[in-house]
Amino acid sequence: MAASGCPPPVHVPFNEQLFNHIALPRDVPGREDRNLPSIEAALLTRLTDATLLLGSYVELADQQGIRKLVDSLAACQSLHVDRAITKPGLLRELRALQPDKIIVLHVGAQNCGLLIYRDTR
């Protein structure tokens, strides 16, 4: 029996948690997921896998764009570890920034995103 009077946590399968995170507004069904780092990492992995899969159906002339997108997603994944961006990781990605790459930063505390890219003009 729970001593605090709160109902015991309900086990929700991971794929259902992932779906809820994508499809539902924040705090629905009434609480934030406890394992957000895992959910966000899985979402980014699935996005990268889908890009690679769909890239195999893209015309040869557009393959370079798919590779650039995959590189950008990989940079995002290497930067966001346990919902945090480390200074060494950010510096590494900024030093490696090429005109064909975008760095996506998610600042959770402000719930905002920032895209960094090198202007080629």
LINFENKA-V688855 format. One record per pair of residues at least 6 apart in sequence whose ideal C-beta (glycine too) atoms are under 8 Angstrom apart, sorted by the first residue. I is the first residue (numbers start at 1). GAP is how many residues later the second one is. Records with the same first field share a line. If there is no record, write none. Layout:
I=GAP, GAP
//
This chain:
2=6
9=25
12=8
14=24, 25, 28
17=16, 18, 22
18=21, 24, 25, 28
20=8, 9, 13
21=12, 15, 18, 19, 22
22=21
26=6
33=6
36=47
37=45, 46
40=40, 43
41=36, 39
44=29, 32, 33, 36
45=32
47=26
48=22, 25, 26, 29
51=15, 18, 19, 22
52=14, 18
54=12
55=8, 11, 12, 15
58=7, 8
64=36
68=32, 33
71=29, 30
72=29, 30, 31, 32
75=18, 21, 26, 28, 29
76=27, 28
78=11, 15
79=6, 7, 10, 11, 14, 24, 26
80=26
81=8
83=25
85=20
90=15
93=10
94=9, 22
97=6, 19, 20, 21
98=20
99=18, 19, 20, 21
101=16, 17
102=13, 14, 15
103=12, 13, 14
104=9, 10, 11
105=8, 9, 10, 11
106=6, 7, 8
107=6, 7
//
